[in-house]
Amino acid sequence: MERKELAKLSRRVKSLHRQLSKLGPIMRGSVVRLGPNKQIRFSLNKNKKTQMIYLGAKREAKARECSENYKKMRDIVEEMTEINMILIKNDYPI
């Protein structure tokens, strides 16, 4: 791979780092509606057990934002991993 292409990939990693720093609050899990009254809860699977907390309407938006930020973070890290593998394979400084 050409040095020019590797430099472009390196710049992309730096851009992804900046995106990560701007994400805000992060929580792994999902906002779900359960039961006959469709109560809003936050669900997290940890150590093979599901943990839930009641959110209600007033906390739903914040919990949803945290969950979406986690998904964005995961996608950014995946892209960074792919790029860094290419850079390392080509002995390009990261």
C-alpha positions in Angstrom: 0.0 0.0 0.0 1.3 3.5 -0.9 2.5 5.9 1.8 -0.1 8.4 0.6 -3.0 6.0 1.2 -1.5 5.1 4.6 -1.3 8.7 5.6 -5.0 9.2 4.6 -5.9 6.2 6.8 -3.9 7.7 9.7 -5.8 11.0 9.3 -9.1 9.0 9.4 -8.1 7.4 12.7 -7.4 10.9 14.2 -10.8 12.1 12.9 -12.4 9.0 14.6 -10.6 9.9 17.9 -12.2 13.4 17.8 -15.6 11.9 17.2 -15.2 9.6 20.2 -14.3 12.5 22.4 -17.5 14.3 21.5 -19.9 11.5 22.2 -21.1 12.4 25.7 -22.6 9.9 28.2 -22.5 6.2 27.3 -24.4 3.2 28.6 -24.5 -0.3 27.2 -28.1 -1.6 27.1 -31.5 -0.8 25.6 -34.6 1.1 26.3 -37.5 -1.3 26.2 -41.3 -1.2 26.9 -42.6 -4.1 28.9 -45.8 -5.3 30.5 -49.5 -4.6 29.8 -49.0 -0.9 30.6 -45.9 -0.7 28.4 -43.7 0.6 31.1 -40.4 2.1 29.9 -37.3 0.4 31.3 -33.6 0.3 30.7 -32.3 -3.3 30.1 -28.8 -4.5 30.5 -27.5 -8.0 30.2 -24.5 -8.4 32.6 -22.9 -11.7 33.7 -25.6 -13.7 31.9 -28.3 -11.9 33.9 -30.7 -9.2 32.8 -30.8 -6.1 34.9 -33.6 -3.6 34.5 -34.4 -0.2 35.9 -37.6 1.7 35.6 -37.2 4.9 33.6 -40.6 6.4 33.0 -41.2 9.0 30.4 -39.0 11.8 31.9 -35.8 9.7 31.9 -36.4 7.8 28.6 -34.8 10.4 26.3 -31.5 10.6 28.4 -31.3 6.8 28.6 -31.9 6.5 24.8 -29.2 9.0 24.1 -26.7 7.1 26.3 -27.6 3.8 24.5 -27.3 5.4 21.0 -23.9 6.9 22.0 -22.7 3.4 23.0 -23.7 2.1 19.5 -21.9 5.0 17.8 -18.8 4.3 20.0 -18.9 0.6 19.1 -19.0 1.5 15.3 -16.2 4.0 15.6 -14.0 1.5 17.5 -14.7 -1.2 14.8 -13.6 1.2 12.0 -10.5 2.2 14.0 -9.6 -1.4 14.5 -9.8 -2.2 10.8 -7.7 0.8 9.9 -5.1 0.2 12.6 -4.7 -3.4 11.5 -3.8 -2.1 8.0 -1.4 0.5 9.4 0.3 -2.0 11.6 0.6 -4.5 8.8 2.3 -1.9 6.7 4.6 -0.7 9.6 3.1 2.7 9.5 3.3 4.6 12.8 0.0 4.9 14.7 
